[in-house]
Amino acid sequence: MSNDISARPPGRVRGRPFKKGRSRNPGGRRPGSRNKATLAAAVLLADESEALTRKAVEMALAGDPTAMRLCMERVLPPCRERTVKFSLPPIESDPARETCGPSTRDVSLAMNAVTSALAEGEITPCEAERIAGVVDTFVRAIEATKKASSGLNLLQILTAGNYDDDNSEDDSGGVDYEGAGDYEEN
């Protein structure tokens, strides 16, 4: 056997035959296409689906918990998220408050709207909990924005030179640091 590179079988590329980040199928799999196993199962069960369904219902009626669960999931599928429409009052920051954040009145009105919608059956308890979480996140975002804004204002004041340098106390504690790097070896 020779070490000649041309002795390799044609068509076989060593190393990386494809460029990184490029797909040979950029469109991806066609929508609606199914696996071969799924297609085979569908063909096998096509004639028996009615009998299998009837048997599952009979087993459920006989008390089989797994069959009951399967039948109930078909009759009443698990609840998925849905769009909820009801009005929430606006939550705005309160400039009169000493601390950062929105007015307690606005937050109280928003939570009252969520509770009323829950009581009237417009939303489920799970949805009410999620909406309350959104309100809480919104309140935290307002608080964080106000804190960042006040910190930025303080930083701008300090860097603009709006403080008196001559009257400020020396933070060094009375130690002169100019020659701190100079020392003599004995």
C-alpha positions in Angstrom: 0.0 0.0 0.0 1.4 3.4 -0.9 1.3 6.6 0.9 0.1 8.4 -2.2 -2.8 10.8 -1.6 -4.3 10.0 -4.9 -4.8 6.4 -3.9 -7.8 7.4 -1.7 -11.2 6.5 -3.1 -12.7 9.3 -5.0 -15.7 11.1 -3.4 -14.5 10.7 0.2 -13.3 13.9 1.8 -11.2 13.9 4.9 -11.6 16.4 7.6 -14.5 18.8 7.5 -16.4 18.4 4.3 -19.0 21.0 5.2 -18.5 24.6 6.1 -19.2 25.5 9.7 -22.6 27.0 10.2 -24.0 26.0 6.8 -26.7 23.4 6.5 -27.2 21.1 3.5 -30.9 21.5 4.0 -31.4 25.2 4.9 -35.2 24.9 4.6 -35.3 22.2 7.2 -37.8 19.4 7.4 -41.1 20.0 5.5 -44.1 20.9 7.7 -46.4 18.0 8.2 -43.8 15.3 7.4 -43.9 12.3 9.8 -41.4 9.7 10.9 -41.4 6.3 9.2 -42.3 4.6 12.5 -45.3 6.9 12.9 -46.5 6.2 9.4 -46.1 2.5 9.9 -48.1 2.6 13.2 -50.8 4.6 11.4 -51.1 2.0 8.7 -51.2 -0.9 11.2 -53.8 0.8 13.4 -56.0 2.3 10.7 -58.4 -0.6 10.6 -58.4 -1.3 14.3 -58.7 2.3 15.7 -62.5 2.0 16.3 -62.1 -1.4 18.1 -59.1 0.0 20.2 -61.1 3.0 21.2 -64.1 0.9 22.2 -61.8 -1.4 24.3 -60.2 1.7 26.0 -63.6 3.0 26.9 -64.7 -0.4 28.2 -61.6 -0.7 30.4 -62.1 2.9 31.7 -65.7 2.0 32.6 -64.4 -1.2 34.3 -62.2 1.0 36.6 -58.8 0.9 34.9 -57.2 4.2 36.1 -54.8 4.4 33.1 -57.6 3.9 30.6 -59.7 6.5 32.5 -56.9 9.0 32.3 -56.4 8.4 28.5 -60.2 8.7 27.8 -60.5 11.9 29.9 -57.5 13.5 28.2 -59.2 12.9 24.9 -62.6 14.2 26.1 -61.2 17.1 28.1 -57.6 17.9 26.9 -55.3 19.6 29.4 -55.9 23.3 29.7 -53.4 25.4 27.8 -52.6 29.0 28.1 -55.2 31.3 26.6 -55.4 35.0 25.9 -57.1 36.8 28.8 -58.8 40.2 28.2 -59.7 42.5 31.1 -58.6 46.0 31.9 -55.8 46.8 34.4 -55.4 50.3 35.6 -52.1 51.9 34.8 -49.3 51.6 37.3 -47.1 54.7 37.4 -44.3 55.9 39.6 -45.3 58.3 42.4 -42.9 61.3 42.5 -44.2 62.3 46.0 -42.9 59.1 47.5 -39.5 59.1 49.3 -38.7 55.6 48.2 -38.4 54.4 44.7 -41.4 52.7 43.0 -44.9 53.1 41.9 -47.7 54.5 44.0 -49.3 52.0 46.4 -52.7 53.2 45.2 -52.0 52.1 41.6 -50.7 48.7 42.6 -53.7 48.2 44.9 -56.1 49.1 42.1 -54.3 46.7 39.7 -54.4 43.8 42.2 -58.1 44.6 42.9 -58.8 44.3 39.2 -57.1 40.9 39.1 -59.1 39.7 42.2 -62.4 41.0 40.7 -61.7 39.2 37.4 -61.0 36.0 39.4 -64.1 36.4 41.5 -66.3 36.9 38.4 -64.9 33.9 36.7 -63.2 35.8 33.8 -59.9 34.2 34.7 -58.8 31.0 36.5 -56.8 31.0 39.8 -53.7 30.0 37.9 -54.1 32.9 35.4 -54.7 35.3 38.3 -51.5 34.1 39.9 -49.5 34.6 36.7 -51.0 38.1 36.1 -50.2 39.0 39.7 -46.6 37.9 39.0 -46.5 40.2 35.9 -47.7 43.1 38.1 -45.0 42.3 40.6 -42.4 42.2 37.9 -43.6 45.5 36.5 -43.4 47.1 40.0 -39.9 45.8 40.5 -38.8 47.1 37.0 -40.2 50.6 38.0 -38.3 50.5 41.3 -35.1 49.3 39.6 -35.4 52.1 37.0 -35.9 54.7 39.6 -33.0 53.5 41.7 -30.7 53.4 38.6 -31.9 56.9 37.6 -31.2 58.3 41.1 -27.8 56.7 41.1 -27.0 58.1 37.7 -28.1 61.6 38.8 -25.8 61.3 41.9 -22.9 60.2 39.7 -23.5 63.1 37.3 -23.5 65.5 40.2 -20.2 64.1 41.5 -18.4 64.0 38.2 -19.6 67.4 37.1 -17.6 69.0 40.0 -20.7 70.3 41.8 -19.0 69.7 45.1 -16.3 71.7 46.9 -12.9 70.1 46.6 -11.1 72.4 49.0 -13.5 71.8 52.0 -13.6 68.0 51.6 -11.8 66.0 54.1 -8.8 63.9 53.1 -9.9 60.2 52.9 -6.3 59.0 53.3 -6.4 59.2 57.1 -3.5 61.7 57.2 -1.0 59.5 55.4 0.9 61.0 52.5 0.8 58.5 49.7 2.9 60.4 47.2 6.2 58.6 48.2 4.6 55.3 49.2 6.5 53.4 46.6 9.9 54.8 47.6 11.6 52.8 50.3 15.2 51.9 51.1 16.5 48.4 51.4 19.0 47.8 54.3 
